[in-house]
Amino acid sequence: MGGGALSADDLFDGTDPTQAVLRATDWVATALGPVDRWPGELHAAVRTVLPSRVPMLLWWGQRLTQLYNDAFRPLIGNKHPRAIGQDAADCYPEAWPELGPLAEKVLTGAGATYSRDLYLPYERHGYVEETYWTFSYSPVRAGHSVGGVFIACLDTTSQVLAERRLHILHELGSVSVAEARTTAGACLASLDVLAGNRRDVPFALAYLLDDSDAELSLVASVGVADRAVSPWLGATLESASWKVMRLLRAEVVSGIGAPLGPVFEPDEHGATLADRAFLLPLIDQAGDRAIGTLALGISRQRAFDDDYQRFFELVARQVSSAVTDVQAYQAEHRRAEALAAADRAKTRFLQNVSHEFRTPLTLILGSLAEVHQEPSDLPPARRTALDVARRATLRLERLVNSLLEFARGESDVQLRPDATDVGALTAEFVAMFRPAVERAALSLVLDAHDVAPGGLVALDQEAWVKVLSNLLSNAVKFTTSGTITVRLGREDTRLVLEVVDTGAGIPAEEIPRIFDRFYRAPGIPARTDEGLGIGLSLVAELVAAMQGWIGVVSTPGIGSTFTVVVPAVPTDDPGSDRAPAMRHARAAAADTDSWVGSAAATGQRAGEATSGAGRVLLVEDNGDMRAYLTHLLQGDGWTVDAVVDAEAALEAVDAGYDLVLCDVMLPGMDGIELVRALRRTPTTAGLPIVVLTARAGPESAAEGLEAGADDYIVKPFEPVELLARTRVHLELSRLRTYALDQAERRAANLEAALTTNRQIGAAIGILMHQHKITESQGFELLREISQHTNRKLRDVADELVFTGALPPDDGGTSR
Ligand code: ADP
């Protein structure tokens, strides 16, 4: 170097960073000859190239001798400084098949060229790199011909790579979990995406652990020519996989291409693109457990730099989430299937059970009807009992029928539209319901003047009546005073039915759920607590089958309006018989009637005791059950006051009662709350309370007893048992009062006395249970111990309740 005829000053007088390039003056001088003999165009071109901050090159003469500026130096890598003054073809042999023809075109006068993001294999860092360039070749004139090529260029490799990788990641993100179906499918779909970018991912293999985490299997691969020839590769990657999964850390596996040249599919130029792989763990959703591994080939044409590695990590993350999404999807699917199967089983069960119920019910009803029709001299009380039984059985039959219908309806509702005078049908229905509604002290208004009489539409009459009866019966159930309006209108081709009540209303948040099967909005005051929560869902199904629509508008405390809109398809057929639908209407009206509380029943003093039995306050919402219990207790000498709900009970109750018998399931405040309220009130704190519960089982009993009830009776009960137990409690209560008078004569505090009374009662209960003795024997035993130990009866009872065992007495009376 140095000593040539060329100097920096000769070439260029600036003070810019081209100094370094220009130190290679020897090559330039050798190649282009002494500066002073350069043609003017070459001088001018050099003056343009060298000071520029844009990477620029000048290829001069027929051999395209090269000169470039400082800005180009980083782009030429280790070809510098040899590249200065070198022939272009010698400098870029790897890219010359692309570049040569372009330069040739310029030299032969075809004018300038422009290439954008052109792929060029380029060796500048010791390997042939995949590079991309945007550049133009322009002719530099020398006299009348082209003396050289002037090149301005940009290395766009990093942009091209970044865009390409982003695209791949984006595509990976849209792998469809639903289409993939299986975890292996998710891997296959992901690797399919990677196959579109062989330059970044020359090959890829995905391994997944089985459910037991014991086996690892290859589930997808791309870029590997034939799986059959890759046992070595498989073994290498598999053994490395276990380590990677254990450490949850990726690692490079080298040398895998070398012994297996043909394993990898060659690229379009026939080159095998990779001999190393980056093996990454596939990780579960929580991020702390490996579910497999992903081996991604590292391109020989790229340095495995931070960007490349980061890209691979993002790829693995996307594949992991495709796999875990599928796992979640599968789990969800399995859950849904299990639920659906359980649902189907439930429906089958409902169908079978309700079906089975019908046979005995039919027999009972038949027998009852027979007895009822006999012109016998049945005493009136027996006839009433028979009526109660018949009505209750009819109700049971209707419940079973709705269950059966509901279970059937699940699959599909089959409608049989008949030519129907819907105005007349509705009017008849309303007339049938009127007595029940009026017995409930409500007004019933039918407003159907919009519907021309005689106009026939195709309608399933039974379905229509079912819709009407459910809505009307609900209106009665949830309305204690005011009016129920049934409005029927016709708008063009639609029938519009509204059932409006002035009842309790439905809180806004409950409205979306009341059409769900078995759903009953809590806390809405009602006449009765009866109901299965299937009425509205049945209505919704029927309306949907009629191609109609149902909605509700409701304001708590003001009332509700249920609106049903169904298509009205006119028909000329002769109107059909309404009788079958009316049978259903009659049954529904009778059902409603059975639980409507007659005004007379509420708070009614049902008659004087026929013997010395006490006064009982009966709290029961079901009309028939109330009448039955009243009858039963009166027959046993009780004076019965019957009320329909807990609020009425709290109003009616006073110290004059000997016993409260209350149902647990009551509309509004339930029986358990009533017990608590009675226990809180000093005047009723010691009153014996027996709860009637339909829910058998220790929890419901415990709930009642915990609240302070003295006993519970599970429905259905034997009348004898009910009477026996109420009598026991009456006598027990009297005994306790007597004992209290004797043993606690000095107890001034009424509250303490009441507590004592209850405590002694509880202690006697324990003794009765433990020793299988009667209550008077229990009391005697307690009194005995109290005398022997010279302790107050109350203290003895206290200890027994507390420890569950009798305190030992002096005489050793311990059992
Ligand atoms: P059920 O009457 O047997 O409880 P439904 O399916 O007929 O069942 O009604 C579901 C729930 O919707 C009822 O439990 C009640 O909470 C609410 N509901 C229905 N109709 C009315 C109404 N007219 N007023 C207030 N609440 C109502």
Boltz pocket constraint, residues with backbone or C-beta under 6 A from the ligand:
constraints:
  - pocket:
      binder: B
      contacts: [[A, 470], [A, 471], [A, 474], [A, 475], [A, 478], [A, 501], [A, 503], [A, 504], [A, 505], [A, 506], [A, 514], [A, 515], [A, 516], [A, 519], [A, 520], [A, 521], [A, 522], [A, 524], [A, 530], [A, 531], [A, 532], [A, 533], [A, 534], [A, 535], [A, 536], [A, 537], [A, 560]]
      max_distance: 6.0
